[in-house]
């Protein structure tokens, strides 16, 4: 007959109808024969032991209970070996008496050679030469819980006891003791051989120095360190994250019937696939996995050198925004204290186009980080003063962005949110007499105005603001697009300061499709520039100001102005700028070859800083002539000999990711064709040395344009013009779709079906 046992302080009545709800009730099991007797030692009177069942759990619990003056011990032992493992789960139920458990090693006569004991209740014995006691007593009577452990005995002894003479140990024992009224429940009491410690890999060579694309032979000895035959051992090479080393053969070797002490030599061939510089300038490491357990104590390190020439990109950047310049010593604007249509026209159109025109002569390209919130302020001003030139100015700016993009110049976001009239903390004012507006230049940033990470539909958030303005920019660029915008620059470099803030902004950038920023150290009121060699790197997910230390903790690519005293096109002259480019090229080039990898020279200005020989409206002479002379020098000395390339910021980042990304990436590119209902974009894969084929297909995610987020109702991914993925139910959570790549040499693209009314119709149901 089953007997109900309630572990209560006061009596508990068993209601048969509610029995299923009594999950804490323990029901005594019937032992057909006393198989536990040989494991139980008792002293004194009133002791008991029995098996209990809890609920529907299949494995019964062993209860041992000591009488008032009694003592009861559950004990088991096993042959001592390197593989010996104890795996137990137990709980003591009383605050009084002695409750403790012990793992020890004894000789053939049962004498203790070494051991560790844990005291949960009762007195703590003193340590001896052979025994260490751990105080595990509770400080209060409502925090008791299960003690759940899994120990390789030798590993535990080595860690806790130091030197142990295992030659004297014949057996390992595990026992649980309860005395003087103590109760113990033992849910698991396993002693067994775990051969993950019995087996050990010894590389014949721990370090290799090779060139990229070389094949090397990895050999290691598999040793059975136990005193038992091991029936089967699977040994697998654990290849490094980031594809630095690859192989075309099976990485696992199955070994059968390993005799005690036996050694076998195992061999693999691997390819040196990517240079150390991809691995944060560290050798790549290979580990061995034995029967599913990674052995971390003896990795093989492979240092790989890339003998191919690297690339140096010269990126011209400027922050495209207006400035009235009231209060400044230099009159970049009319200095009346208000921004008006003429200042927007001259500074955001005329000067930017003049700079582009000069760059075009030499194949150079500008990246204009445009402060689009200015245009929303201008639209607000149009409401205050219709027909005063604001509407026309907005359209001219939009048209300029579209036409200049056609010429190969890039326009990217620059988030000065203080001019956005829809942000609640902003204070915009309009002066009808001056036909000008003004914001708050003490809130001239982004992250500090928008502390919430948010989502696409939350306008006053970091994600929502990027979505709104990137969509606006994409619509301005239209079919002139060069593809996915990979970079953005926060207003006043206000990316957020500190791990949590930078993590939020990094996620927001990534949701908007950006893979890089140019705000490092500016977010902590420092300089965003760096010496050559530190100008571009992977930042971590929580710190843009330094290179990540872990290839699996990669956030954004961060690129900086160069050098530390950076190229500023409104300061100095072309001789100064030439010398700073020379400094970079001397660093990156040796013996006529560019050092491996992707490198950058990055200049900076604001278009409104660029002054001609006349007043602030002048486009002739002055800085413009200096810029012309500088680009002529760079083209002649470095571009034509093939040592340097002009590039936009996006092109720099794309090249960097193609060389360094640890995982295959996909970005969308130019428009291939379009009609009223569809737009067809190319898809570019980044990660040129990452192996992808039928035998090693990889899943990738690609963003689709944000301007289509609330218009697209279907996307078809095509491989060589044939559908391989159809995505309905748009928009997706992160504005991206996933598809399988099994041939990197194939042409991939996506056709997006979009119509605002059809989209709305889909979302009615």
Secondary structure, 3 states (H helix, E strand, C coil): CCCEECCCCCCCCCCHHHHHHCCCCEEECCCCCCCCHHHEEEECCCCEEEEEEECCCCCCEEEEECCCCCEEEEEEEEECCCCEEEEEEEEECCCCCEEEEEEEEECCCCCEEEEEEEEEECCCCCCCCCEEEEECCCCCCCCCCCEEEEEEHHHHHHHHHCCCCHHHCCEEEEEEEEECCCEEEEEEEEEEECCCCCEEEEECCCEEEEECCCEEEEEEEEEECCCCCEEEEEEEEECCCCCCEECCCCCEEEEEEECCCCEEEEEEEEEECCCHHHHCCCCEEEEEEECCEEEEEEEEEEEEECCCCCEEEEEEEEEECCCCCCCCCCCCCCCCCCECHHHHHHHHHHHHHHHHHHHHCCCCCEEEEECCHHHHHHHHHHHHCCCCCHHHHHHHHHHHHHHHHHCCCEEEEEECHHHCCCCCCCCCEEECCCCEEECCHHHCCCCCCCCCCCCCCCCCCHHHHHHHHHHHHHHHHHHHCCCCCCEEEEHHHCCCCCHHHHHHHHHHHHHCCCCEECCCCHHHCCCCEECCCCCEEEEECCEEEEECCCCCCCCCEEECEECCCCCECCCCCHHHHHHHHHHHHHHHEECCEECCCEEEEEEEEEHHHCCCCCCCCCCCCHHHHHHHHHHHHHHHHHHCCCCCEECCHHHHHHHHHHHHCCCCEEEEEEEEEECCCEEEEEEEEECCCCCCECCECEEEEEECCHHHCCCEEEEEEEECCEEEEEECCCCCCCCEEEEEECCCCCCEEEEEEECHHHHHHHCCC
